[in-house]
Amino acid sequence: MSLLVLGLLLLAVAVAGLVVGRRRPKSRAIGLITAVAGGVLGVVAILSQTFYTQDSGEASVLVDVSGVIAGQETSPGFHGKAPWQDVKTFNIRNQTVSFVGKGDTDYSGGSAAGPQVTAQDADGVSNDIDVNIVYSIAPEKVTDIYRQYRDEQNFVQQFVVQQVRSQTRNVPNQFSTLDLLTKRTEVSSALRTALESAWEGTGVQVDQVNLQEIRPPQAVRDSYSAAQQAQVQVAAEQSKLDAAKISAQQQVVQAEAQAKANEVLAKSLSEPVLQSRYIDALKSIGDKGNLVVVPQGSTPLVQVQK
């Protein structure tokens, strides 16, 4: 718009040069040079306001000098416009809103950064949360966004940032302290659902939600760590108990098997079989030149060698 004003001023200078040249013959040359230079520069300045370029990943809103919206453009390349129209550009690529630690507030185009969000869980415990949200704008909605917020930075500050902080504070109320620490996926999913619901119909799309860290008070973290250690110890003791039970069961099975074997063996040892084994044992002892004494009244068979 400033170039349009400059172009009109230069054209006015060109007209003035012509007038002076006609009225003052001695200044005709200077007037003619002024008229030509002013006219050329004025036309160039005005023509430069009749086209603009748009990069891929951008969408624009055309606004008349009176503030009336004249149209929008979502495709990249060269485009024409009236010289008195301004181009309000919005970035429709993926943009990031990041709240981490003690970070400073910063706005860069459609992105934003700031300090951590503090939220209470269902148990009333305050937690410091580091969160990173990736979002984008639907190209066809840039006119609606401009109509309400007038430029990209106002839109990011007044809408996107406020919604991210608000929903990040609200969602932890649905979870206990323990669930907030151990069910990160569920918490992240709930935050995404809350943002999608809050942004429905606005042209803002949730592309990614990252809960980078959730920090409860130190006392809660110490208690949680102790509980984890206790849980590990219980698991170890349970494992030992299970091993002892298995060992005892194995011994019982082995004892039962041995008892059954002894029972079968006892049934198979009849009187004649026992007598035969007894005689075989005596014979084996006597064959080695040993003296064998048998109980009185027994009738062992002795082989005598000549």
FENSULGI-V249216 format. One record per run of one state. SS is the DSSP state (a for helix, b for strand, c for the rest). FROM is the first residue (numbers start at 1). TO is the last residue. If there is no record, write none. Layout:
[[SS,FROM,TO] [SS,FROM,TO]]
//
This chain:
[[c,1,1] [a,2,23] [c,24,24] [a,25,50] [b,51,54] [c,55,57] [b,58,64] [c,65,68] [b,69,73] [c,74,76] [b,77,80] [c,81,84] [b,85,91] [c,92,94] [b,95,99] [c,100,105] [b,106,108] [c,109,110] [b,111,114] [c,115,116] [b,117,120] [c,121,125] [b,126,137] [c,138,138] [a,139,149] [c,150,151] [a,152,174] [c,175,176] [a,177,182] [c,183,183] [a,184,198] [c,199,203] [b,204,216] [c,217,217] [a,218,268] [c,269,270] [a,271,286] [c,287,306]]
//
